[in-house]
Amino acid sequence: MKAILDIGSNSVRLMLWANGKSLLKRLETTRLGEGLSLTGEISPAAMERTLAALVAFSSEARAAGAEVYAFATAAVRSARNGAEFCERARARGIEVDVVSGENEALLALYGALGMEDGGVIDIGGASTEICLRRGGKIVFSKSLGVGAVRLHDLCGDDLVRLSARIGENLQALGGAEGAADSLRVYAVGGTATALACLKLGLERYDGERVQDLPLTQEEISAMAENLLALTVEERKKLPGMDKSRA
């Protein structure tokens, strides 16, 4: 049995895997990337929250007899004190592999599609990966330094600032639209599933209903506009809204 710890900029995830099947999944929202865009460093509070989640998850996994593998993404690879985070995890018995942006994009693609053609958009807390494959070959792959937590840190709920920041990053996607033509593109990650839950109004997460749910550009734009018009407390009351993500 293997246990995977995914250390993202917004959450830490645990999955137990054996005999080609997922046996257990857990998630803890620790917001490791909170404030990172402003200071260039992981804050002491965010580091402690995340390390506590790692210790709890790894203890649970080892108690089940699993071999533990931990991977970190944008927050750790971009922070000035990312190495310190890894050292503190190692002191707690957890060896962290920091994944490059390019490999993160490929991992998202293989995880969602296996060897099939298509594309993925993986919006995380501090980065977004876009990867497209056609005819068995990667035709576009990019990791952008923009994500849900980073945008909130830099822009809050200011639509003008959000649009400007996102627009700057979209300039790096020249050629992606043509490369994606006729390909089926999947959105993966917490932001995508949060939008799916909001569309369905799910009081409790249901992976079978979220999987393969279509989200149109018009629906996403409308949800963004509606969410920005609400306070945090109002967002928490929406059917399908995870309270820690509001």
URMOWO-V877162 format. One record per pair of residues at least 24 apart in sequence whose ideal C-beta (glycine too) atoms are under 7 Angstrom apart, sorted by the first residue. I is the first residue (numbers start at 1). J is the second residue. Records with the same first field share a line. If there is no record, write none. Layout:
I=J ; J
This chain:
1=64 ; 65 ; 66
2=66 ; 67 ; 69
3=61 ; 66 ; 67 ; 68 ; 69
4=69
5=54 ; 57 ; 58 ; 68 ; 69 ; 70 ; 71
6=71
7=32 ; 50 ; 70 ; 71 ; 72 ; 73 ; 76 ; 96
8=73 ; 124 ; 125
9=33 ; 73 ; 74 ; 75 ; 124 ; 125 ; 126 ; 147 ; 149
10=124 ; 125 ; 148 ; 149 ; 190
11=190
12=50 ; 53 ; 54 ; 57
14=57 ; 61
16=61 ; 64 ; 66
26=57
28=53
29=244 ; 245
31=149
32=75
33=75 ; 125 ; 126 ; 149 ; 150
34=149 ; 153
35=153
36=75 ; 79 ; 126
37=150 ; 153 ; 154
38=153
40=79 ; 80
41=79 ; 80 ; 81
42=75 ; 79 ; 81 ; 85
47=85
51=88 ; 89 ; 92
54=89 ; 94
55=92
58=94
68=94
70=94 ; 95 ; 96 ; 97
71=97 ; 99
72=96 ; 98 ; 99
73=99 ; 104 ; 124 ; 127
74=124 ; 126 ; 127 ; 147
75=125 ; 126
78=126
101=127 ; 129 ; 143
102=141 ; 143
104=129 ; 143
105=129 ; 130 ; 131 ; 141 ; 143
106=131
108=188
109=133
112=186 ; 188
117=183
118=183 ; 184 ; 185 ; 186
119=180 ; 183 ; 185
120=185 ; 186 ; 188
121=185 ; 187
122=188 ; 189
123=147 ; 148 ; 189 ; 191 ; 192
124=189
125=149 ; 150
126=150
130=173 ; 176
132=179 ; 180 ; 183
134=183
139=179
140=175 ; 176 ; 179
142=172 ; 173
144=169 ; 172
148=191
157=228
159=228
187=215
194=242 ; 245
195=220 ; 223
197=240
198=223 ; 238 ; 240 ; 241
200=240
201=239 ; 240
202=240
203=239
